[in-house]
Amino acid sequence: MKPLLLLAAALAAPLASVAGDAATTAAAIEAGNLRQLLSVHRIYVDRLTGGDTAAQMRDIIISSLAGSKLFILTEKEERADAVLRGAAEDLVFTETHQSSDSINAHLNLSNRTGAGNYGKGSAAGLGIGDNESDHSAERRHEAVAAVRLVNKDGDVIWSTTQESLGARFHGASADVAEKITSQLKEDFERAGKGQ
């Protein structure tokens, strides 16, 4: 039994080392990306892929980023330190729910004895029924965007995916743009504290 335990321990040690190396590598990559994020001063927001609403979402993201005062936004990609790319969709749809419940019971009894048309007879009947149906339609608004910040070498230095069903005081697209800006601002500040 001891040889098996020793063999298991011998096999587990390299696996733990590989897991530790992977965690160290991931931390190093994140730290490197945060350092690169600090070097970004000018951003170009590229056209977003995804339906007809992607162009509108791009404009809302540009407006939100400009309001953050973190970066200079440019319309010339060649002047940018990094490019924000990605996909976005803003959907308005109707969600329909329909249900129906029904309970029915029927009982009929009949008894006839005798001869001819004048014989004895008895009959009974019972019928119970209940039917309920419900139909509702709710208009929904949902927006989602997955964006990434790419440096001049083509390396992704930051990314996020945000979605919204709308916020209290603004629509789903504006809420997604605000979430993207907030996440970028939070990561930018975290990068600044790391140095």
ChimeraX commands (.cxc) that place a marker at each C-alpha (Angstrom):
marker #1 position 0.00,0.00,0.00 radius 0.5
marker #1 position 2.86,2.38,0.82 radius 0.5
marker #1 position 4.42,2.03,-2.65 radius 0.5
marker #1 position 1.11,3.14,-4.21 radius 0.5
marker #1 position 0.94,6.20,-1.94 radius 0.5
marker #1 position 4.55,7.07,-2.77 radius 0.5
marker #1 position 3.81,6.67,-6.49 radius 0.5
marker #1 position 0.70,8.88,-6.22 radius 0.5
marker #1 position 2.66,11.53,-4.34 radius 0.5
marker #1 position 5.46,11.40,-6.92 radius 0.5
marker #1 position 2.94,11.90,-9.74 radius 0.5
marker #1 position 1.05,14.68,-7.93 radius 0.5
marker #1 position 4.12,16.83,-7.32 radius 0.5
marker #1 position 4.75,17.67,-11.01 radius 0.5
marker #1 position 1.03,18.31,-11.54 radius 0.5
marker #1 position 0.98,20.78,-8.65 radius 0.5
marker #1 position 4.06,22.42,-10.11 radius 0.5
marker #1 position 2.37,22.74,-13.53 radius 0.5
marker #1 position -0.76,24.23,-11.91 radius 0.5
marker #1 position 1.42,26.67,-9.96 radius 0.5
marker #1 position 3.31,27.61,-13.13 radius 0.5
marker #1 position 0.02,28.21,-14.98 radius 0.5
marker #1 position -1.22,30.49,-12.20 radius 0.5
marker #1 position 2.08,32.37,-12.21 radius 0.5
marker #1 position 1.95,32.72,-16.01 radius 0.5
marker #1 position -1.65,33.98,-15.89 radius 0.5
marker #1 position -0.74,36.55,-13.23 radius 0.5
marker #1 position 2.27,37.69,-15.29 radius 0.5
marker #1 position 0.12,38.09,-18.41 radius 0.5
marker #1 position -2.48,40.09,-16.48 radius 0.5
marker #1 position 0.21,42.33,-14.95 radius 0.5
marker #1 position 1.74,42.90,-18.40 radius 0.5
marker #1 position -1.65,43.80,-19.87 radius 0.5
marker #1 position -2.33,46.23,-17.04 radius 0.5
marker #1 position 1.05,47.92,-17.64 radius 0.5
marker #1 position 0.21,48.25,-21.35 radius 0.5
marker #1 position -3.18,49.68,-20.45 radius 0.5
marker #1 position -1.43,52.52,-18.61 radius 0.5
marker #1 position 0.45,53.42,-21.80 radius 0.5
marker #1 position -2.81,53.95,-23.74 radius 0.5
marker #1 position -3.71,57.63,-24.14 radius 0.5
marker #1 position -5.58,57.73,-27.44 radius 0.5
marker #1 position -8.28,55.23,-28.51 radius 0.5
marker #1 position -10.01,54.59,-31.81 radius 0.5
marker #1 position -13.37,52.81,-31.56 radius 0.5
marker #1 position -13.71,50.53,-34.57 radius 0.5
marker #1 position -17.00,49.57,-36.20 radius 0.5
marker #1 position -18.72,46.89,-34.16 radius 0.5
marker #1 position -20.07,43.74,-35.74 radius 0.5
marker #1 position -23.55,42.49,-35.05 radius 0.5
marker #1 position -26.91,43.70,-36.49 radius 0.5
marker #1 position -28.16,47.09,-37.52 radius 0.5
marker #1 position -27.93,48.44,-33.99 radius 0.5
marker #1 position -24.15,47.91,-33.71 radius 0.5
marker #1 position -23.41,51.31,-35.30 radius 0.5
marker #1 position -25.69,53.03,-32.82 radius 0.5
marker #1 position -24.06,51.12,-29.94 radius 0.5
marker #1 position -20.62,52.27,-31.19 radius 0.5
marker #1 position -21.71,55.91,-30.95 radius 0.5
marker #1 position -23.07,55.38,-27.43 radius 0.5
marker #1 position -19.80,53.71,-26.34 radius 0.5
marker #1 position -17.78,56.60,-27.81 radius 0.5
marker #1 position -19.94,59.08,-25.91 radius 0.5
marker #1 position -19.57,57.15,-22.66 radius 0.5
marker #1 position -15.78,56.83,-23.04 radius 0.5
marker #1 position -15.46,60.53,-23.86 radius 0.5
marker #1 position -17.43,61.36,-20.72 radius 0.5
marker #1 position -15.01,59.34,-18.58 radius 0.5
marker #1 position -12.12,61.73,-19.49 radius 0.5
marker #1 position -9.68,58.77,-19.29 radius 0.5
marker #1 position -8.59,58.78,-22.93 radius 0.5
marker #1 position -8.50,60.94,-26.00 radius 0.5
marker #1 position -10.85,59.47,-28.58 radius 0.5
marker #1 position -9.85,59.76,-32.21 radius 0.5
marker #1 position -11.55,59.12,-35.54 radius 0.5
marker #1 position -8.18,58.25,-37.14 radius 0.5
marker #1 position -7.10,54.72,-36.38 radius 0.5
marker #1 position -3.46,55.36,-37.31 radius 0.5
marker #1 position -3.17,57.99,-34.53 radius 0.5
marker #1 position -4.49,55.67,-31.81 radius 0.5
marker #1 position -2.41,53.86,-29.20 radius 0.5
marker #1 position -5.09,51.15,-29.08 radius 0.5
marker #1 position -8.26,50.17,-30.95 radius 0.5
marker #1 position -11.51,49.11,-29.30 radius 0.5
marker #1 position -13.05,46.30,-31.37 radius 0.5
marker #1 position -15.89,43.90,-30.82 radius 0.5
marker #1 position -19.53,43.06,-31.40 radius 0.5
marker #1 position -22.76,44.51,-30.08 radius 0.5
marker #1 position -26.48,43.88,-30.41 radius 0.5
marker #1 position -29.51,45.75,-29.14 radius 0.5
marker #1 position -32.71,43.72,-29.34 radius 0.5
marker #1 position -36.31,44.67,-28.71 radius 0.5
marker #1 position -38.63,41.68,-28.64 radius 0.5
marker #1 position -41.92,40.47,-27.23 radius 0.5
marker #1 position -41.83,37.62,-24.76 radius 0.5
marker #1 position -45.09,35.67,-24.79 radius 0.5
marker #1 position -46.34,33.34,-22.06 radius 0.5
marker #1 position -49.43,31.19,-22.44 radius 0.5
marker #1 position -50.88,28.58,-20.11 radius 0.5
marker #1 position -54.11,26.63,-19.91 radius 0.5
marker #1 position -55.53,24.44,-17.13 radius 0.5
marker #1 position -58.63,22.35,-17.41 radius 0.5
marker #1 position -60.53,19.97,-15.09 radius 0.5
marker #1 position -63.55,18.01,-16.31 radius 0.5
marker #1 position -65.50,15.07,-14.94 radius 0.5
marker #1 position -68.54,13.33,-16.45 radius 0.5
marker #1 position -70.64,10.49,-15.02 radius 0.5
marker #1 position -73.67,8.95,-16.71 radius 0.5
marker #1 position -75.64,5.94,-15.50 radius 0.5
marker #1 position -78.62,4.29,-17.16 radius 0.5
marker #1 position -80.70,1.24,-16.21 radius 0.5
marker #1 position -83.73,-0.13,-18.06 radius 0.5
marker #1 position -85.51,-3.36,-17.37 radius 0.5
marker #1 position -88.80,-4.56,-18.70 radius 0.5
marker #1 position -90.44,-5.50,-21.95 radius 0.5
marker #1 position -91.56,-3.33,-24.80 radius 0.5
marker #1 position -91.71,0.39,-24.87 radius 0.5
marker #1 position -93.28,0.61,-21.43 radius 0.5
marker #1 position -90.49,-0.97,-19.38 radius 0.5
marker #1 position -88.87,0.43,-16.30 radius 0.5
marker #1 position -85.95,2.81,-16.55 radius 0.5
marker #1 position -83.64,4.98,-14.58 radius 0.5
marker #1 position -81.00,7.47,-15.56 radius 0.5
marker #1 position -78.47,9.71,-13.85 radius 0.5
marker #1 position -75.99,12.28,-15.06 radius 0.5
marker #1 position -73.31,14.49,-13.59 radius 0.5
marker #1 position -71.06,16.99,-15.30 radius 0.5
marker #1 position -68.38,19.19,-13.75 radius 0.5
marker #1 position -66.01,21.42,-15.64 radius 0.5
marker #1 position -63.42,24.13,-15.03 radius 0.5
marker #1 position -61.22,25.77,-17.62 radius 0.5
marker #1 position -58.68,28.52,-17.05 radius 0.5
marker #1 position -56.28,30.05,-19.53 radius 0.5
marker #1 position -53.77,32.85,-19.28 radius 0.5
marker #1 position -51.99,34.77,-22.01 radius 0.5
marker #1 position -49.47,37.54,-21.44 radius 0.5
marker #1 position -47.08,39.39,-23.70 radius 0.5
marker #1 position -44.26,41.52,-22.35 radius 0.5
marker #1 position -42.08,43.81,-24.43 radius 0.5
marker #1 position -38.41,43.31,-23.55 radius 0.5
marker #1 position -35.27,45.26,-24.40 radius 0.5
marker #1 position -31.87,43.63,-24.18 radius 0.5
marker #1 position -28.41,44.82,-25.21 radius 0.5
marker #1 position -25.09,43.00,-25.15 radius 0.5
marker #1 position -21.55,43.95,-26.20 radius 0.5
marker #1 position -18.24,42.09,-26.18 radius 0.5
marker #1 position -15.31,44.46,-26.74 radius 0.5
marker #1 position -11.55,44.29,-26.58 radius 0.5
marker #1 position -8.75,46.84,-26.56 radius 0.5
marker #1 position -6.00,45.91,-29.04 radius 0.5
marker #1 position -2.55,47.54,-29.08 radius 0.5
marker #1 position -0.60,48.46,-32.24 radius 0.5
marker #1 position 1.06,45.03,-32.27 radius 0.5
marker #1 position -2.35,43.36,-32.47 radius 0.5
marker #1 position -2.26,42.03,-28.90 radius 0.5
marker #1 position -5.43,42.11,-26.82 radius 0.5
marker #1 position -4.60,44.04,-23.65 radius 0.5
marker #1 position -8.10,44.33,-22.20 radius 0.5
marker #1 position -11.55,42.86,-22.82 radius 0.5
marker #1 position -15.02,42.70,-21.32 radius 0.5
marker #1 position -18.50,41.43,-22.09 radius 0.5
marker #1 position -21.45,43.38,-20.74 radius 0.5
marker #1 position -25.21,42.96,-21.05 radius 0.5
marker #1 position -28.28,44.77,-19.82 radius 0.5
marker #1 position -32.05,44.61,-19.80 radius 0.5
marker #1 position -32.12,48.36,-19.29 radius 0.5
marker #1 position -31.51,50.51,-16.27 radius 0.5
marker #1 position -33.71,52.73,-14.18 radius 0.5
marker #1 position -33.00,56.00,-15.98 radius 0.5
marker #1 position -31.66,54.93,-19.39 radius 0.5
marker #1 position -32.02,52.18,-21.98 radius 0.5
marker #1 position -30.19,48.92,-22.38 radius 0.5
marker #1 position -27.60,50.22,-24.90 radius 0.5
marker #1 position -26.64,53.19,-22.74 radius 0.5
marker #1 position -26.41,50.90,-19.71 radius 0.5
marker #1 position -24.07,48.50,-21.57 radius 0.5
marker #1 position -21.87,51.43,-22.71 radius 0.5
marker #1 position -21.73,52.71,-19.13 radius 0.5
marker #1 position -20.77,49.26,-17.83 radius 0.5
marker #1 position -17.98,48.96,-20.42 radius 0.5
marker #1 position -16.63,52.39,-19.46 radius 0.5
marker #1 position -16.88,51.62,-15.74 radius 0.5
marker #1 position -15.01,48.33,-16.16 radius 0.5
marker #1 position -12.27,49.99,-18.23 radius 0.5
marker #1 position -11.97,52.81,-15.70 radius 0.5
marker #1 position -11.78,50.35,-12.80 radius 0.5
marker #1 position -9.08,48.28,-14.53 radius 0.5
marker #1 position -7.16,51.42,-15.51 radius 0.5
marker #1 position -7.18,52.61,-11.88 radius 0.5
marker #1 position -6.14,49.13,-10.70 radius 0.5
marker #1 position -3.22,49.26,-13.17 radius 0.5
marker #1 position -2.19,52.66,-11.76 radius 0.5
marker #1 position -2.17,51.33,-8.21 radius 0.5
marker #1 position -0.01,48.39,-9.25 radius 0.5
marker #1 position 2.88,50.69,-10.22 radius 0.5
marker link #1:1,2 radius 0.2
marker link #1:2,3 radius 0.2
marker link #1:3,4 radius 0.2
marker link #1:4,5 radius 0.2
marker link #1:5,6 radius 0.2
marker link #1:6,7 radius 0.2
marker link #1:7,8 radius 0.2
marker link #1:8,9 radius 0.2
marker link #1:9,10 radius 0.2
marker link #1:10,11 radius 0.2
marker link #1:11,12 radius 0.2
marker link #1:12,13 radius 0.2
marker link #1:13,14 radius 0.2
marker link #1:14,15 radius 0.2
marker link #1:15,16 radius 0.2
marker link #1:16,17 radius 0.2
marker link #1:17,18 radius 0.2
marker link #1:18,19 radius 0.2
marker link #1:19,20 radius 0.2
marker link #1:20,21 radius 0.2
marker link #1:21,22 radius 0.2
marker link #1:22,23 radius 0.2
marker link #1:23,24 radius 0.2
marker link #1:24,25 radius 0.2
marker link #1:25,26 radius 0.2
marker link #1:26,27 radius 0.2
marker link #1:27,28 radius 0.2
marker link #1:28,29 radius 0.2
marker link #1:29,30 radius 0.2
marker link #1:30,31 radius 0.2
marker link #1:31,32 radius 0.2
marker link #1:32,33 radius 0.2
marker link #1:33,34 radius 0.2
marker link #1:34,35 radius 0.2
marker link #1:35,36 radius 0.2
marker link #1:36,37 radius 0.2
marker link #1:37,38 radius 0.2
marker link #1:38,39 radius 0.2
marker link #1:39,40 radius 0.2
marker link #1:40,41 radius 0.2
marker link #1:41,42 radius 0.2
marker link #1:42,43 radius 0.2
marker link #1:43,44 radius 0.2
marker link #1:44,45 radius 0.2
marker link #1:45,46 radius 0.2
marker link #1:46,47 radius 0.2
marker link #1:47,48 radius 0.2
marker link #1:48,49 radius 0.2
marker link #1:49,50 radius 0.2
marker link #1:50,51 radius 0.2
marker link #1:51,52 radius 0.2
marker link #1:52,53 radius 0.2
marker link #1:53,54 radius 0.2
marker link #1:54,55 radius 0.2
marker link #1:55,56 radius 0.2
marker link #1:56,57 radius 0.2
marker link #1:57,58 radius 0.2
marker link #1:58,59 radius 0.2
marker link #1:59,60 radius 0.2
marker link #1:60,61 radius 0.2
marker link #1:61,62 radius 0.2
marker link #1:62,63 radius 0.2
marker link #1:63,64 radius 0.2
marker link #1:64,65 radius 0.2
marker link #1:65,66 radius 0.2
marker link #1:66,67 radius 0.2
marker link #1:67,68 radius 0.2
marker link #1:68,69 radius 0.2
marker link #1:69,70 radius 0.2
marker link #1:70,71 radius 0.2
marker link #1:71,72 radius 0.2
marker link #1:72,73 radius 0.2
marker link #1:73,74 radius 0.2
marker link #1:74,75 radius 0.2
marker link #1:75,76 radius 0.2
marker link #1:76,77 radius 0.2
marker link #1:77,78 radius 0.2
marker link #1:78,79 radius 0.2
marker link #1:79,80 radius 0.2
marker link #1:80,81 radius 0.2
marker link #1:81,82 radius 0.2
marker link #1:82,83 radius 0.2
marker link #1:83,84 radius 0.2
marker link #1:84,85 radius 0.2
marker link #1:85,86 radius 0.2
marker link #1:86,87 radius 0.2
marker link #1:87,88 radius 0.2
marker link #1:88,89 radius 0.2
marker link #1:89,90 radius 0.2
marker link #1:90,91 radius 0.2
marker link #1:91,92 radius 0.2
marker link #1:92,93 radius 0.2
marker link #1:93,94 radius 0.2
marker link #1:94,95 radius 0.2
marker link #1:95,96 radius 0.2
marker link #1:96,97 radius 0.2
marker link #1:97,98 radius 0.2
marker link #1:98,99 radius 0.2
marker link #1:99,100 radius 0.2
marker link #1:100,101 radius 0.2
marker link #1:101,102 radius 0.2
marker link #1:102,103 radius 0.2
marker link #1:103,104 radius 0.2
marker link #1:104,105 radius 0.2
marker link #1:105,106 radius 0.2
marker link #1:106,107 radius 0.2
marker link #1:107,108 radius 0.2
marker link #1:108,109 radius 0.2
marker link #1:109,110 radius 0.2
marker link #1:110,111 radius 0.2
marker link #1:111,112 radius 0.2
marker link #1:112,113 radius 0.2
marker link #1:113,114 radius 0.2
marker link #1:114,115 radius 0.2
marker link #1:115,116 radius 0.2
marker link #1:116,117 radius 0.2
marker link #1:117,118 radius 0.2
marker link #1:118,119 radius 0.2
marker link #1:119,120 radius 0.2
marker link #1:120,121 radius 0.2
marker link #1:121,122 radius 0.2
marker link #1:122,123 radius 0.2
marker link #1:123,124 radius 0.2
marker link #1:124,125 radius 0.2
marker link #1:125,126 radius 0.2
marker link #1:126,127 radius 0.2
marker link #1:127,128 radius 0.2
marker link #1:128,129 radius 0.2
marker link #1:129,130 radius 0.2
marker link #1:130,131 radius 0.2
marker link #1:131,132 radius 0.2
marker link #1:132,133 radius 0.2
marker link #1:133,134 radius 0.2
marker link #1:134,135 radius 0.2
marker link #1:135,136 radius 0.2
marker link #1:136,137 radius 0.2
marker link #1:137,138 radius 0.2
marker link #1:138,139 radius 0.2
marker link #1:139,140 radius 0.2
marker link #1:140,141 radius 0.2
marker link #1:141,142 radius 0.2
marker link #1:142,143 radius 0.2
marker link #1:143,144 radius 0.2
marker link #1:144,145 radius 0.2
marker link #1:145,146 radius 0.2
marker link #1:146,147 radius 0.2
marker link #1:147,148 radius 0.2
marker link #1:148,149 radius 0.2
marker link #1:149,150 radius 0.2
marker link #1:150,151 radius 0.2
marker link #1:151,152 radius 0.2
marker link #1:152,153 radius 0.2
marker link #1:153,154 radius 0.2
marker link #1:154,155 radius 0.2
marker link #1:155,156 radius 0.2
marker link #1:156,157 radius 0.2
marker link #1:157,158 radius 0.2
marker link #1:158,159 radius 0.2
marker link #1:159,160 radius 0.2
marker link #1:160,161 radius 0.2
marker link #1:161,162 radius 0.2
marker link #1:162,163 radius 0.2
marker link #1:163,164 radius 0.2
marker link #1:164,165 radius 0.2
marker link #1:165,166 radius 0.2
marker link #1:166,167 radius 0.2
marker link #1:167,168 radius 0.2
marker link #1:168,169 radius 0.2
marker link #1:169,170 radius 0.2
marker link #1:170,171 radius 0.2
marker link #1:171,172 radius 0.2
marker link #1:172,173 radius 0.2
marker link #1:173,174 radius 0.2
marker link #1:174,175 radius 0.2
marker link #1:175,176 radius 0.2
marker link #1:176,177 radius 0.2
marker link #1:177,178 radius 0.2
marker link #1:178,179 radius 0.2
marker link #1:179,180 radius 0.2
marker link #1:180,181 radius 0.2
marker link #1:181,182 radius 0.2
marker link #1:182,183 radius 0.2
marker link #1:183,184 radius 0.2
marker link #1:184,185 radius 0.2
marker link #1:185,186 radius 0.2
marker link #1:186,187 radius 0.2
marker link #1:187,188 radius 0.2
marker link #1:188,189 radius 0.2
marker link #1:189,190 radius 0.2
marker link #1:190,191 radius 0.2
marker link #1:191,192 radius 0.2
marker link #1:192,193 radius 0.2
marker link #1:193,194 radius 0.2
marker link #1:194,195 radius 0.2
view
